[in-house]
Amino acid sequence: MSENSAAPGTPPATAPGPQPEPIRFFGTTWVDHDGGYGLRRAGVAVGSLAAAVAACFVLRFAYEGLEIADVGGVVGMLVIAMFSICSAIAFRKTWEGFGARPQDPSREDALRGLKSIGFIGSLLAYFVRSLTEAPGEKLRRTEYARARAQFEKRRSTRTGNPAARKASGRKRPKRG
């Protein structure tokens, strides 16, 4: 019988304790920076920047459509202001999301529409963050390190099976 007696297709046994949380496009390669982590980061940076540029072209065509429709200068300026403000807010909220979990999830749900309008800001935040690390890596790394430390602390303070301890001089009465 071989050393690997697990059935094909079953995931390998994992170490006891907390497991790292996967990050989109990176999985758990961020833990040890293995499995093509550098290439993935470069791919995410290039992909998010390319998507942001493509989105800018789409918005440019939409603006040209407004000019062709001759809706007026005020409407054009409002559209530009709306996308600019929404992109700035989406950038900020996305950037904050890389560093801390949202304190009020219902507020994040309320901002989902605003972040959808300002999707270029979110793409740019993703691009800028992926230049230094996987987006959200620092947050997940600190949470994972804290969970591992708590697990090791709990594990090291255990004294073993309490049922296996010997009675200390005093016998318990038998139940009858």
N, C-alpha and C positions, 0 to 999 in steps of 0.2 A: 504494500500500500504506500502511496506517495505521501510526502509531508503535507501537501496541500490537499486535504480531504474534503474541502468545501465544494459544493456543487457549482458548476460553471454559471456565471451570471449573478452569483450572490455577492453582495458587497463584503469586503474584507472586515474582519473584526476590528473594532476601534478601541482605542485606549479608554479606560474608565474615566469618568469625570465629564466636565463640560466640553462640548464640541464647538469649534469656531462657526460663526454665522457666515454663510456664503454671501458674496457681493456679486451683483449683476455683472456679467461678462468676465468675472475673475474666479468665481467659485470660492474655494478655500486656498487658492494659490498664494494669497496675500500673507498667509501665516509665515511661510518660510521663503517666500519669493522664489518659488520653484514652478515647474510646469509651464514655462513660457510666460512668466509674469511680466517681464520687461517688454516682450513683443505684444502682449495683450494691452499693456498700458499705452504703448505707442499706437496701437490700432485704435484704442478708444479715443486717444487724443486726436488722431487724424480724422476718425469717423465723426466725432462730435463737431469738429471744426468744419468739415465738409458739409455736414447737415445744416449747420448754422449759416454757411454761405449760401447753400441751396435755398434755405428758407428766406434769406434776404432777397434773393432773386425772385422768389414767388411773391413776396410782399411788394417788390418793385413793379412786377407785372400787374398786381392788383391796383397799385397806385396809378399806374398808367391807364388802367381801365376807368378809374375815377376821373382822370383828366379827359379821356375820350368822351365820357358821359357828360362832361361839362357840368358837374354838380356844384362847382363854386370853390373858391379858395378856402373858405371857412371849413368846409367838410374835409378837404384834404389835410388841412392843418390839424383838425381834430383827430383824424385817423393816425397821422404821424405821432401826435402827442400821446394818443392812447397806446399805440404799440411801444413807444419809447418808455412810458411810465410803467406799463405792465411788464416789459422786459427787465427794467431795473428792479422792480419788486420781485419778479421771478428769480433773477440772479441772486438777490440778497437772501431770499427764503431757501433757495436750493443750496447756497453756500453755507447758511446756518445749519441746514439739515445734515451736512457732512460732519459737523463738529458736535452736535448734540441731538438727542431725540426730541421731538416736539413735545412741549409740555401740555399743550391743549390740542389733542387730535381733532376735535370738532372744528376748531379754528382752521386747521390745515385743510380739512375737507371743504370749508367755506372758501378757502383761497384757491382751490383746485381750478376753478374756471379762470381766475385771473392769471394763474401760472400757465394755463393752456394758451391764453392769448399772448402772453409774453414768453413763449417757448424758446425764442432765440436767446433770451437771458439764461434760461436753464441750460441750454446747450453750451453756451459760453462758460458758465460756471463749471460744467462737467469737463470742458476742455482745459480750463485753467487748473483745476484740481488734479486732473490726470497727468499734468506735467511733473508733479512732485510725488504723487502717490495714487493708489487706487481710490476713487471717490468714496469716502466713508471709511477708509482703512484705519485712520487714527482712532476714530470713535469705536470701531469694532475691536481694535487691538487693545484699547484700554479696558473695555468691557470684558473681553476674553481673559486678559491678564488678571483682572479682579476676580473673575469667576474661578480661574485656576488656583489663585492664591487662597480663596475661601475654601475650595474643595480640598486643597492640600492641608489647610489648617484643620478642617473638620476631620480629615482622614488621619492626621497625625495625633489627634487628641483621643482617638478611640483606644480603648484598653483591651479590646477583644470581646469574645463571647461571654456575656455575664453568666450564662448558664453553666459554663465550664469552670467557673471559679469555685474554689473549695470553700466550704463553710468555715467560718472563723470561730471555732470552738463551740459554737452553739448549734444545737440540732433543732430542726423544725419538727413540730409534731406531725405525725402521719395523719392523713385524712382517712376517715374510716367510714 
